[in-house]
Amino acid sequence: MYSHFVIAAIISVVFFITKAVENKFTNEENKKPVKFIVRDTLLVYFSVVVGQFVIEQFNSIEQSGGNHTPVFTDNPEF
């Protein structure tokens, strides 16, 4: 399994490329400076890392639960 940071980096690179291509084909008045695209890319990176961390925390709770509870629930036989 890849590290959370590698997956976040791949997603961020894809985001950056799509925003750069979008920025290339927009009007001159609507273009964003590269500084803002890099800022948005960093925001995406940290959002993915935090999101994967939260999902991992919930998955560990679900996997630890659900065990058979050792309780006697039948009628006694005496």
N, C-alpha and C positions, 0 to 999 in steps of 0.2 A: 504494500500500500504506500502511496506517495505521502510525503509529509504535507501537513496543512499549508505550509509556507510555499511549497512548490506548486501545489494546485492553485493557491491564491495568485502566485506570480504568473502562471499560465493564463488564468482568467483576466488578470490585469493587462497583460501584453495584448491579448485579443481585444480587450476594451480600448486600449490605446490605439491600436491599428485601425479599428473601426471608426473611432472619433477623428483620427488624422485623415482618413479617407473622406469622411463626411465633411470635415473642415476644408478639404481641398476643393470639393465640388460645390460649396456654398457661395453665396454672393460675397463681395468684398466687405459690405457693411455688416454682414452677419457672422463673419469669421471670428473665432475665438483665438486669443493668443495661446501659444504652446504652454505657457505658464499655467493657464487655467486647465488645460487638458491634462497636464502632469498632476495637478492638484486633484482633479477628479479621479485620475487613475490611482493615486495613493489612497483616496477615500474608498474606492472599490476594493483595493488590496486589503485594507484593514477591516472592511465590512465582511469580506469573505473569510478572513482568519477568525474573526469573532463569531460569525455565523456557524462555521464548522466546529468551533470549540463548544458552542452552546448545544449544537446537535449531538456532539459526542457525549456531553454531560447527560442529556436526556436518554440517549441510548444505553448508557451504563446503568441508569436507574431502571429502565425497562428490562434489561438483561439480568439484573440482580434479583428482581422480583419474580413472582410466579412459581416459586418452589412449592412443593407439596407440604402443607401444614400438618405436622404430626399431632392430630387431635382425634380422640376416640368419639365418634358421633353415633354409634349404633346402640341398640338397647343392651343393657348388661345381661349376661347369661348366667346369673346366679339366682 
